[in-house]
């Protein structure tokens, strides 16, 4: 399946790609086989990916709030956590 251009990628897909890349970077850094320069570049990339993921989560939360109560999204209550195992 051909990849969509970045502008057409859904926020969820972009979040998942960023999270996968972030996890991969962490694994590489934990091995301790990177030079200092490589580690700094990986850390910098990781911070950017973390911010991207955080922003996507905030946007998703806002969308849920707007769907839950479009008239007053600021008063929407968070969902109750699911019981363990679900």
N, C-alpha and C positions, 0 to 999 in steps of 0.2 A: 504494500500500500504506500503511495507516495506521501511524503511528509508535507504538511501544510506550511506555508510561509509563517514566520514568527508572528506577523500581525493577525493571522487568522487562528492561531493556537488558542484554545480555550484557557481561561485562568486556572481551571482544575488541572489540565494537562501540563501547563507551564509550572504549576506548583509541584506536581509529581516529578517532572523532569528535574527541577531545581533541587528537590529533596533527594532524589537518587544521586545526583552529582555531589551534593553536600555529603551524603553518607559515604560515597566513594572517596572523596577527599579526606575525610576523617580516618577511614581505614588506612589510606596511604600514609598519612601523617603518623598514625599510631605505630606503624612498622619501624619508624625511626631511621629509615634509609635515605631520606631526602637531605640535600644540602641545606644550609641555612637559607640561602637565596630561594631555593625551591619551596622550603617550608614557609617563608614569608609570603611568597606569591600565592601558595595554596591557602594560607590563612586569610589573606586579603580577599581571594576569590570566595572563600567560605563565608566571610562576613557579608559579602554582597548577596550570596545565595540565601543566607539566613534572613536578610532584610527582605528579599523577594518573597520568600515563603511567608514571613510574618505579614507582609502587606496583602498577600493573597488570602490569608486566613482572616484578616480584618475585613476585607471586601466581602468574603463569603458570609461572615457574621452579619454584616450590614444588610446583605441581600436577604438573609433569613429573617432579620428583624423587620425589614420592609414587607416581606411576604406575610409575616405573622400579624402585623398590625400596621398597614400602610398609612393610617391616619396619625399614629403616634409611635413611630419606631423607637423613640427614646424611652418609652415606658414598657417596651416588650421585655418579658421575663426570660432569662436563660432556660433552656431545656433542662429537665431533670436528668442526671446521669443514669445510664442504663445499669441494671443490676450486673454484677460480675458474671462473665461468661457469655454475654450477649453482645 
